[in-house]
């Protein structure tokens, strides 16, 4: 029976495309085959998959140059509770290697880490700058291109890259939650950079469909720090990060080329810093090139993008973005003019009408000006789904990381009554009667105010619906191409 289950899981992994080139690949089970994940890695061969059962694993992992998949059972179940309950959290760290996960032996994109919570790391002690410091509290990645998916990276600390540190890496970071990480050091030589993620001398890393929140940095880049790197940041929610000096959300340095696409950036804070107007949501220095498309920058303190006055000219292109403060909030500090701003069409400066920013719900209300306000022409790496994995292009693509899912055109065009569709009582409390004059079987769909389907049912003629389980509010009842609003009272 055990061999049969292994074969079933192996076939599923092959189907998922995780094992394609090596038909002799093995599935190693933790803790059935080995008590520790690292022991599984040590005994694995390229192409193998290490499948980890829920539990707390007080260890550190080094992929040791092996192109293998290390995954929790989330890989098979798609149940996010398996991510929360499969924790890699070392304790009593000592020595120079204190990152939770290390890639530093030329691992390729066939090296994948999927479905874990990673915490308690303190970084690997390395000489990469002028003096050795600790890099990459949660994940340290040097000269390697791994895939990091469905990870909660939280409560890690370091002197550079609180959550993740990438050096000369083309890693893919996807569907990750990077939160409550800290980058803070008393050492003068420490850059104190990137509370969430640092990219250093990287070519083409991609950060996609991820959340960066509540990260802290003592100097630069509350969520993301980029140094001499080219990267795409797509479909990300960046909120409530904190930098003491520069860049509450982003810090861009030394000829970095970064594309920010469909990001929602709100609630990030930057303190005053030591003068020269360093306070900013994004800080740019030394010939960086930043493109911002289809994004929302609103509710940050301050909302400004600041360019350093005494280095190479910085280029910023912005289009179809809701940017608080408009062009006046993008400037060179110290009275300089070290900025080339390409302010393209579609930009706005108005309340995005989040559902509840105070409650950290950054979905869009039906009346948001950000709906259908994006543009995909000439944009590379456009997402096909939003941060919730809902389809994009419900009409024209929206601004921000969440695509409004409501039938906007119907909300705009339907009237209070329709001779082909009768709904009563309206308002209703527990029961709604729906009558359609077309006796052919039809599918009735009820959408909530976010455009999400809350009820779907085949009907014919008159139908009675029990809506006692729905919250109070305005709903849209749609049958075919006709629809009507109904108010439910509680």
N, C-alpha and C positions, 0 to 999 in steps of 0.2 A: 504493500500500500504506500509506504514511504517513497519508493522509487517511482510509483505511478504519479504521486503528487509532485515530485520533483520534475518529472517529464512534462506535466501539465504546465507548471510554472515556467519551465524553460521554453516551451512552445509559445506561451504568451509573451515572453520577453523577445523572442524572435519576431513575433507578429508586430510588436511595438517598435521594431527597428533598432533595438538596443544591442542585439547580437546578430550580426549580419555576415561577418567574414570568417568566423571560426565555428564550424559546426561541432567541434569537440569542446566547446566552451562548457564550463561547469557552473552550477549554482551552489555556492557555499552558504550554509545556513548558520546564523549566529542567534542563539548560543548552542544550537544542536551539534554543529560540527566543531566549533571552537567557541570558548567562553568569551574571548575578546575579539573585537572587530579587527584590531591590528594583527592579531595572529592569523585571521582570515586573509588579510591583505598579504602578509608574508608568505602564505602558502598558495596564493592565487597566481594564475598566469594571465597574460594579455587576453582580453575577450571574456574573462569570467565575470560573473555577477555575484556579489556578496549581499545576501538578503538578511536584514537585521530585524529581529522581533522587537516589539515595544519594550522599553526599560530604560534605566539610567546607566550609561556606560562612562565610568570615571576614568577616561583614558584620552590620549592624544593620538591622532592618526597622521601617518606619513605615507602617501601613495607610493613612494620609493620608485618612481619612474614607471609604474605599471598602469597600463591603459585598461582599466577595469571599471565596472559600475558598482558603486557602494550605495545601497538604497535601503530605506525602511520598507516595511510591507505596504506603505502608501503606494509604491510602484504597482502593486497588484490590486489594492482596494480602492484607490482614489479617494480615500477617506482622510480628511485633513486632521482628524483626531489622532491618526497614527503619526503625523508629524509632531504634534504637541507631546505625544507620549513616548517618543523615541529620542532620547536626549543624550548628547555627547557633552559631558561636562567634567573636565579634569579637576582634581582638587590637590591641595598641598604641592603646588607647582614649585619647582626649583630649577636651577641651572639656567642655561641660555636659550633653550627652546621651549617657549611657553604658549605658542599658538595652538589652538585646538586642532586645526587641520593644516597640513603643509603639503604643497606641491612645489618641488624645486628640482626636478630631474627630467625636464623636457617632456612631461606628460602632454598628450594631445587632447583633442576634443573627444576622444574615445574614453578618456578618464572622466567619469561623471559621479557627482555626489547629489543624491536625491532624497528629499523627504525627512530631514532631521531638524531638531532644535540644537543649536550650537551655542554654548555659553561658558563663561568663567575663564576664557583665554586672556593671556597677558602679552602675547606677541613674541616673535623670535628676535634674538639679539644679533644684529647683522651690521656690517660696515658697508653702507650703500652711499652715504654722504660724506661729510667731513669727519664725523665721529660715529662710532657704533651706538645704536639705540634699539629699542624694541619696535618691531613692525608687525602689523596684522594681528590684532587681538584674537579675532575669531578664525580667520582664514589668511594664511600667508601663501602667496603665489608668485614664484620667481622663475622666469624663463619657462613658463608652462601655460597651456591653453585649455584648462578644464571647462566642463559644463557644470554649473551650479544651479540646481533647480529645486524649487519648493522647499526652501530652507528658512527657518526662523533663526536669525543670527542676532543674539541679544546679550546684553550685560557682559560685554567684553571690554577690555581696556588695552591701550598701547600708547606709544609716543608718536606713532604715525600710522593711520588707518585703524581706527578703533574696531570696526567690524571686519573689513576686508582690505588687504593690501595687495595690489597687482603691480608687478614690475616686469616690463618687457613681456606682457601677456596679452593674448587675444581671447580671454575668457568670455564665456556667455553666462551672464547672471540673469536668471529668469524666474518669475513667480516667487520672489524672495521677500521676506519681511525683515528689514535690517533696522533694529530699534534698540534704544537705551544703551548704546555703546558710547564709550568715552575715550577721548584722545587728550591726554593731559600729562605734562611732564614739568619737573622743576629744572631739568637740564637745559642750559642755554642753547646747546647745539641741536636740541630736538626741534623738528619743524612744527610739532603740534598741529598736524594737518589731517583733515578728513575724519570727522567723527564717525561717519558711516563707511565710506569707501574712499580709498586712494588709488589713483591710476598714475603710474610713473613710467615714462618712456614706453608707453603702450601704443600698439599700432591700430588695432581694430576691435577693441572690446565692445560688447553690447550689454547694456543694462536695460532690461525690458520687463514690463508687467510687474513691477516691484514697488514696494512701499519702503520709504526711509523716513523714520519718525523718531522724535525724542532722542536724537543723538547729540552729543556735546563735544565741542572742540575748544581748546584754550586759545587758539589763534585763528586758523583759517579753514573755512569750508565745513559748516555744520553737518551737511549730508555728503557732499562729494567734493573731492580735491583732485584736480587734474594738472599734472606737470608734464609738459612735452608729450602729450598723448592725443590720439585721434580716437574719438569714441562716439557712439550713439546712445542717448538716454531716451527711451521710448515708453510711453504709456505708464508713467510712474507718478505716484503720489508722494510728494515731498512736503512734510508738514511738521511743525513744532520742533524743528531742529534749532540748535543754539550755538552761535559762535561768539566768543568774547570780543574779537577784534575785527575780522573781515569775513564777509560772505556767510550770512546766516544759513543759506542753502547750498550755494556753489562757490568754489574758488577755482579760477582758471589761470594757469601760469605757463610761461615759457613756450610759446608757439603751439599751445594746445589748439586742436581743431575739434570742437564738440558740437554735435547736433542735438538739440533738445526738441523732441517731437511729442505732442500730446501729453505734456506734463501738467499736473495741477500742483501749484506751489503756493502754499498758504500757511500762515501762522508761524513762520520762521522768524527768529529773533537774532539781531546782532547788536551787541553793546557798543558803546561809543568808541572804544579803542583809544590809542595814544595820540590823538590829533590827526590832522591832514584828511579829515572826513573819510575814514576807512569804513564807516558803518554802512552796511549794504546787505541786500539779499543775494547778490552775486558780485564778486570782486574779480577784476581782470587785470593782468599785469604781463607785460613783455610780449607783444605781438601775437596775441591770441586771436582766434577766429571762431566766433560763436554764432550759430544759427538757431533761432527759436521760431518754431512753427506750431500753429494749432494748440497753443498752450494758454494756461490761465495763471497769471502772477497777481494775486490779490490777497490782501489781508496780512501782508508781511510787515515787520517792523525793523528797519524801514523798507519801503518798496524799491529802493534805488539799486541800479546797476552802476558801480563805480569803477572807473579805469584809472590805473596808476599813472601819475603825470610824467614821470621821468624815465620811462623805458620805451621800448618799441611800440609803434602804433597798434592799437587794438581795433579789430573789425567786428562789428555786431550787426547781424541781419535779423530783422523781426518781421513776421507776416502772420496775419490771421490769428492774432494773439490778444487776449484781454490783459493789458498791462497797466496796472494801477499807476496813475500819475502821468502816463503817456511819455512822449519823448523827453519831457523835462526831467523825468526821473532816471535818465541815462546820461551820465556826464563824466568828465575827468575831474579828479579831485585837485585841490590846491590851486584852483584857477587855471589849470592847464587845458590843452586842447588835443589830447592824445587819443582821439577816438574818431573812427570812421563809422558812422551809423547809417545803415541802409534800411530805412523805415519804409517797408513795402505796404501794399494794400491789405485791407481787411482787419487792421488793428483797431481795437476799441479800448476805452477806458471807462468802465461802468461796473456796477455791482453785478457779479456773475450769477447771483441768486442761487447760491448753494442751498441744498435742502435744510441743513442745520450745521453751519460751520462751528458753532459753539460746541455742539455735540459730535464734531468730527465726521459729519456726514457731508461729503463733498460731491454727491450726486447733484444733478441740475434739476431745478424746478421746471415745470412745463413752460413757464413764461421766461426762462433764462435767455438772455441775448447771445449766449454762447452756443445755442443749439443751431445746427446747420450753418455755423459761421466759420468753419474751417475750409481748407483747400488742400487738395492732394497733388496738384499739378507741380511737377518738378521736385517732389519730396521723395527722398529715398527712405526705405525701411518703414513705410506706412503700416501701422498695425491693422490686422483684419478683424480683431476683436478688441474690446476695451478691457480695463483692469478687472472687471467682473466676468470676463470671458463671454460677454454678450456681443452680438454682431455689431460691427461698425457700419457706416453707410446706411443708417436709417434716414434716407434723404441724403443731404450733404454731410460729410463728416463734421462732428462737433469739435469744439475746443475742449481741452482738458483730457483727463485719463478715463472719464466715464462718458459713455455714449447714452444720451437720453433714449429710452426704449419705447416711449409712448408713440401712438399713431398721431403725430403732430398734425398732419393734413386733415384728419377726421375731426380732431378737436377744433380746428379752425373753421371747418365748413359746415358741421352739422347744426341743425336748429333745435329748438326746444321740443319740437314735436315732429313726427314723421308719419304720414298716413299709412306707410307700410309697416311701421313698428310702433306698437302701443305698449307703454310701461306704466303700471299703476300698482299701489299708490306711489307717488313721487313728490315729496320725500317718503322714504320707507324706513321701517325699523327692523323687522325680522323676515317678512315675506314680500317678494316682488312677483307680480304676475306679468308675464311677457306674452304679447300676442302679435303674431306676424300674419299678414293676409295671404302669404304664400304657403300653402300646405305641404309643399315638398320638404322633406327632411333637411334641416339646416344645422349648422354648428354655431352656437351662441358662445361668445367670449366676453368675459368681463375683465377690463383693465383697471388697475389702480391709478393714482395720480402720477406715478413714476412710469406708467406705461407697461408695467409688468402684469402678466396674466395671473389672475387670482382664481378664476373659475372658467371651465370650458365644458360644454355639454351639448349633445345633439338634441335638437328640439323639433317639434312638428306642431303647427297650429299654436294653441295657447299652452304655456308652461308655467308652473309655479316654482319659484326658486327660493330656497332657504338661504338668506344672507345674514343670519344672526351671528355667524362666526367672523364676519368682516368688520373691521374697524370703521368708525364713523368717518365720513368724507365724501368727496365727489368721485364717482366711478363712470367709466364709459362702457356701455353695453353695445356690442357690435354683432350684427348678423350679416354675413356677406359684406357688401359694400355700403351698408347703412348702419348708422349708429345713433345713440342718444345718451345724454348724460342722465345720471340718477344720483340723488343725494341720499345717503344712508345716515340715519341719526342714531346716536347712542346716548 
